[in-house]
């Protein structure tokens, strides 16, 4: 049996291990790790009963449960499956292929587009004005834009600060920047329920993390309590950013 182990078997095991690893990461990020562990335990019991012990009656019951369970898992984890497919489709190489097939070009943010955003965040941080700015990348966020007020204006430091001014009716929501334009403001974002998020981070940070988990967007958060600037990107926080660090992140990821 050992000598029958070939390169195809190695690749097969490697792909299954990668699938389990990324499923684990996805479930952990969504707070469903206990359900994932329960599924693994059920599969292990099913294999032992049907393959090792060869219990026909109990094995047939488990077989029926597994066949029905696939549909139940699709319903139960529809958001996670959608997130996985969106992440797969928004991968750099997949996005490049889609742009090649459709003949469209990605609009990259230039230095003159980034600096008004950076300067507005620094100014709001000094005044401890809370803000949440979402930078759309390859994945369209039209559904997010529809939850707010469409603005469709040029990127301007003064406009950004006015929108997030404490007496502004749109200051509580998120601003969406798309295709070098301020597309919408007052938008509602999905809130992350990740238990690993530090307790001192508020609802704006959780909303920023939420949109970074379901899309490839960058979310810039200015804390109303401390004035510190953070970014959520690909399910990861970059905390207490300086102006140079924020500019570097936006410039690097816009390429």
N, C-alpha and C positions, 0 to 999 in steps of 0.2 A: 504494500500500500504506500509505503514511503516513496518508492521509486516512481510511482504513478503520479506523484505530485508535480505538476508542470507550471509553466509561467501563467497559463490561463487561470489555474486555480489560485495562484498568488494574487493576480489582478482581481479576481472575483472576491476574495477575502478582503482585499484592500478597499474595494469599492463599497462593500457592505459596512466595513468599519467606518469609512468616511460618511456614509449615509447615516449611521447611528450617531456619529459624533455631531454632525450638523443638525440632526433632529434633536439631540440633547441640548445644543446651544439654543436652538429655536424655542424649545419648550421652557428652558430656564429663563430666557428673556421675557417670555409671555407669562411666567408664573405658573406654568402647567407641568412642572417637573415631577410632582407626585403622581400625576396621571400617566406621564411617560414611564415612570418607574413601575407603576402598576401594570401597564401594558407589557413591559419586558418580563415581569414575573409571570404573567398569564401565558405568554408565548413559551417561556421556559417550562412551565408545568405541562402545557400542551405537547411539547416535544418529548418530554419524559414519558408522559402517559401513552402517547400514540406510537413513538418510535422505539423507546427503550423498554418499557414494560409491556407494550403491545396489548393494552386493555381495549378490546374492540368496542364494547358498549360505551364506556366513558370516553374513549377516543372519538367515536362517532358523534357524541354530544359536543365535544370540544370542536370537532370539524365544522358542525353546523353553526356554532357560536362564532367561529373565526370567519366563516363566509358571510354571515350577517354583520359581524363586527366591523368589516371593512367599510360598509356603508355608514354605520354608526360613527366611525372615526372621521369620515369625511364631513359629516354634519357637525360633529363635536369640535373638530379642529379646522373648520372652514376658513377662519381668519388667519390661522397659522399657515395653512396651505396657500392661501392667496398671497400672504406675505412672502413665502418662499418663492413662489412663481414670479412675483414682482421683483424680488431681489435678483433672481436668475435672469430675468429679462432686462434689468437695468445694469447688468454687469457691463463693464467698459467695452469688452469685445462684442457682446451681444448688441449693445447700443450702436456701436460703430457699424455693425452689419445691417441693422435696421435703417440707419441713416443712409447707408450705401444703396439699399434696395429702394428706399423711398425718394432718394435724391435730395434729401434735406441736409442742411449743415447746422451743427451745434453753434449757438452764439456764445462766445466766451466773454466773460467779464474782463474788461480792461482795468488798468490802474485807475483811470478817471471814474469808473463805475464803482470801484471798491472803496475808494477813499472817502466819499460822502457817507457811506454806511459806517465805516470805522470811526470817523470824526463824530458822527451823531451818537454812536454808542459810548464813546469816551465822554462826550458832553453830558449825556443822560446819566451815565454812571456817577459823574461828579455831583450831579443834582439829585441823585438817588431816585430817578424816574424809571419805573419798571418798563421793560420792553421785551417783545418777542418777535423776531424777524426770521422768516423762513425763506431760504434761498433755493429756488427750484433748480434742479439739474437736468438729468436725462428723463426722469419719470415725470409725466405731466401731473399737476396738482389742481386740475380744474374743479374737482369735487370739493377741495378745500376752499378755493376761491368763491364758490357759490354759497358758502356759509357766511360770507362777509359782504362788505360793500365794495363794488368794483370801482377802482380809482383810475387805473391806466394812465399813470403820470411818469414823467422823467424822474430818475433817482436824484433826490436832493436832500442835503443834510437838514435844511430848515423844514422841509415838508415832513421828513421822518420825525423830527423832534416835535412838530406841531401835532402830528397824529397821536403820539404817545404822551402828550401833555396831560396832566392829571385831570383836567376838566373836560378833555375831549371825549365825545361819546364812543370813540373807537379805541381808546387806549387800553382797554382790558383784553381785547382780542389780539390775534397775531397778524402781522403784516406779511404779505406774500410778494416776493420779488421774482419776476419771471421775464426772461428775454430782455434784460437790461431795462425793465420797467417796473415801477411799483404797481402791481396788478390789482391788489385788493388789500383791505384792512378790516380789522374786527373779525377775523376768521376764527372758526372753532377747530381745534386740533384734537386728535385722539390722545388720551392721557395714558401714559405708561403705568402699569401696575407692578413693575419690577420691584421686588422687595430689597434689592441691593442698592437702590438709590438712597444716598445719605438723608437722614431725617431733616437736616437743616435746609435742604433744598425744597422750595415751594412748588406750587401748582404750575407756574410758568416753566420751571425746569422739567417737570413731569410731562407737560405738553410738548416741550421741545424734544425730549427723549422719545415720546410717543411717535411723533412724525418722523424722527430719524430711524425708527424701527420698522415702519411700514413703507418707507420710501428711501430714495437716495439723497434726499434734501439735507441741507445744512440748516440748523436752527441756532440762531444767536440769541442769548438770553441776557438781559441786564437786570440784576437783582434790585428790587425796590427797597429791600432792607439794608443791604450792604453796599450797593452800587457796583459790585464786581461783575465782570463780563465773562460769560461762559459760552461754550458751543457744544451742541449735541450733533454727532455725525456717526452714522452706521452703528447706532446703539452704544456709543461711547461718549463720555463727557470729557471736555477740555475746560478745566476750571481756572478761574482767576487769571484771565488772559490780559496781557498788556496790548497796547495799540499795535506794536510791531508783531506780536504773536498772532493777533487776530488778522491782521493784513496778510501775514505769511500763510495762514491756513486758508483764507479765502482765495489768495492768488494761486496757491499750490493746487487746490482742489478744483479750480475753475479751468485748469488746463485740459 
